[in-house]
Amino acid sequence: MTFLVTGATGTVGRLVVEELLAAGRPVRALTRNPAEAGLPEGVEVVAGDLARLDSLAGVFDGVEAAHLINFAGDDYRPLPDGAGLVKLITEAGVRRVTVLGGRAEGDLEQALAAADVEWTLLEPVEFMSNTLRWWSQTIKTEGVIKEPFGDRLSALVHERDIAAVAATVLAEGGHGGRTYTLTGPEAITLREKIAILSAAVGREVRFVELSVDEARAKWRADGMGEETVEFLVGALGDTPEAGYTVVPTVKEITGREARSFAQWAAEHAGAFRP
Ligand SMILES: NC(=O)c1ccc[n+]([C@@H]2O[C@H](COP(=O)([O-])OP(=O)(O)OC[C@H]3O[C@@H](n4cnc5c(N)ncnc54)[C@H](OP(=O)(O)O)[C@@H]3O)[C@@H](O)[C@H]2O)c1
């Protein structure tokens, strides 16, 4: 029996693959583009598109447990037929499922709740890896971060801890029907985050605090659409309590302390140096 990972070329999925391999589990990885997957040796890479169920024939055959994303496409739209996907999964006899929770609101979770399968929803707060995506270029070239809400608190979580929880839940079972909020070990402000990153990089990163309107203008100039701009204003300006409340779930599930942002920054410092 094998373990299927969707989103396997993404930030979290790639690490779910690594964690399962490290635990000695056979892994099948789904991608729309196997030629560019760049996954480790030993992984069975299969082609398929979660938005087209007819492309998934055989993908779940012989699968004991599956890690699912709940979106399709590079703009993170909800899966067009989550219920159809769940039907494929249950008909193939998959016993356990983890779902990486996110913004996409489709019918996947509802269908899983009604299905005869042990499933677990993982609800991570802000990923530490966003730092790489959003800040590496500007820190490299300008040494400055321009953002609003300098005192905003976040309990940001290391993406490897999300993956470690997923791999443990998939391999061990016994977590069916649970929703796990996943955070790092501390809540830090944006200013503190920049100071930690500066120390790791070995170079001062300046912080320029923008007003909300200045931030809107900057994000539009960066090419973001109105919907994303307003999502960011809401998410960053009025972070829900869960986003800055530390919970012990990573340690409870994996037996390891959640990784800190200082650890993340030390691992990735090179990506922020010119
Ligand atoms: N960033 C955060 O702070 C944060 C916080 C909480 C939750 N989340 C949630 O985390 C999720 C994003 O995870 P991530 O950052 O690991 O993803 P990511 O790095 O953006 O990678 C996207 C993955 O989705 C796959 N994919 C996209 N469309 C597909 C399709 N139609 N069929 C099959 N595979 C498809 C891609 O695979 P291929 O291109 O190889 O096909 C790729 O592996 C979202 O649901 C988001 O809401 C993010």
The ligand as a Tripos MOL2 file, in Angstrom:
@<TRIPOS>MOLECULE
LIG
   48    52     1     0     0
SMALL
NO_CHARGES

@<TRIPOS>ATOM
      1 N1          0.7660   30.6070    2.6710 N.am      1 LIG1
      2 C1          0.1360   30.6470    3.8380 C.2       1 LIG1
      3 O1          0.4720   31.4250    4.7430 O.2       1 LIG1
      4 C2         -1.0250   29.7180    4.0740 C.ar      1 LIG1
      5 C3         -1.5960   29.6620    5.3480 C.ar      1 LIG1
      6 C4         -2.6530   28.7780    5.5800 C.ar      1 LIG1
      7 C5         -3.1020   27.9680    4.5380 C.ar      1 LIG1
      8 N2         -2.5310   28.0600    3.2980 N.ar      1 LIG1
      9 C6         -3.0420   27.2040    2.2220 C.3       1 LIG1
     10 O2         -2.0150   26.3500    1.7280 O.3       1 LIG1
     11 C7         -2.3280   26.0070    0.3780 C.3       1 LIG1
     12 C8         -1.1240   26.2490   -0.5180 C.3       1 LIG1
     13 O3         -0.1520   25.2970   -0.2020 O.3       1 LIG1
     14 P1          1.3200   25.4090   -0.7620 P.3       1 LIG1
     15 O4          1.8370   26.7860   -0.4450 O.co2     1 LIG1
     16 O5          2.0870   24.2330   -0.2700 O.co2     1 LIG1
     17 O6          1.0680   25.3220   -2.3300 O.3       1 LIG1
     18 P2          1.9630   25.9070   -3.4810 P.3       1 LIG1
     19 O7          3.4070   25.9240   -3.0720 O.co2     1 LIG1
     20 O8          1.3390   27.1390   -4.0140 O.co2     1 LIG1
     21 O9          1.8350   24.7510   -4.5710 O.3       1 LIG1
     22 C9          0.6530   24.5090   -5.2730 C.3       1 LIG1
     23 C10         0.5630   23.0060   -5.5340 C.3       1 LIG1
     24 O10        -0.7470   22.7190   -5.9980 O.3       1 LIG1
     25 C11        -0.6470   21.8440   -7.0960 C.3       1 LIG1
     26 N3         -1.7910   22.0620   -7.9800 N.ar      1 LIG1
     27 C12        -2.3350   23.2600   -8.3130 C.ar      1 LIG1
     28 N4         -3.3820   23.0700   -9.1300 N.ar      1 LIG1
     29 C13        -3.5040   21.7300   -9.3100 C.ar      1 LIG1
     30 C14        -4.3970   20.9130  -10.0570 C.ar      1 LIG1
     31 N5         -5.3850   21.4560  -10.8080 N.pl3     1 LIG1
     32 N6         -4.2430   19.5720  -10.0180 N.ar      1 LIG1
     33 C15        -3.2410   19.0220   -9.2800 C.ar      1 LIG1
     34 N7         -2.3550   19.7440   -8.5510 N.ar      1 LIG1
     35 C16        -2.4860   21.0850   -8.5760 C.ar      1 LIG1
     36 C17         0.6470   22.1970   -7.7670 C.3       1 LIG1
     37 O11         1.0960   21.0460   -8.4400 O.3       1 LIG1
     38 P3          1.6390   21.0110   -9.9560 P.3       1 LIG1
     39 O12         1.8900   22.4470  -10.3850 O.co2     1 LIG1
     40 O13         2.9030   20.1900   -9.8470 O.co2     1 LIG1
     41 O14         0.5800   20.3290  -10.7160 O.co2     1 LIG1
     42 C18         1.5360   22.5090   -6.5520 C.3       1 LIG1
     43 O15         2.1540   21.3280   -6.0660 O.3       1 LIG1
     44 C19        -3.5470   26.8390   -0.0020 C.3       1 LIG1
     45 O16        -4.7050   26.0650    0.1880 O.3       1 LIG1
     46 C20        -3.5030   27.9820    0.9970 C.3       1 LIG1
     47 O17        -4.7710   28.5770    1.2010 O.3       1 LIG1
     48 C21        -1.5000   28.9070    3.0430 C.ar      1 LIG1
@<TRIPOS>BOND
     1     1     2 1
     2     2     3 2
     3     2     4 1
     4     4     5 ar
     5     4    48 ar
     6     5     6 ar
     7     6     7 ar
     8     7     8 ar
     9     8     9 1
    10     8    48 ar
    11     9    10 1
    12     9    46 1
    13    10    11 1
    14    11    12 1
    15    11    44 1
    16    12    13 1
    17    13    14 1
    18    14    15 2
    19    14    16 1
    20    14    17 1
    21    17    18 1
    22    18    19 2
    23    18    20 1
    24    18    21 1
    25    21    22 1
    26    22    23 1
    27    23    24 1
    28    23    42 1
    29    24    25 1
    30    25    26 1
    31    25    36 1
    32    26    27 ar
    33    26    35 ar
    34    27    28 ar
    35    28    29 ar
    36    29    30 ar
    37    29    35 ar
    38    30    31 1
    39    30    32 ar
    40    32    33 ar
    41    33    34 ar
    42    34    35 ar
    43    36    37 1
    44    36    42 1
    45    37    38 1
    46    38    39 2
    47    38    40 1
    48    38    41 1
    49    42    43 1
    50    44    45 1
    51    44    46 1
    52    46    47 1
@<TRIPOS>SUBSTRUCTURE
     1 LIG1         1 GROUP 0 **** ****
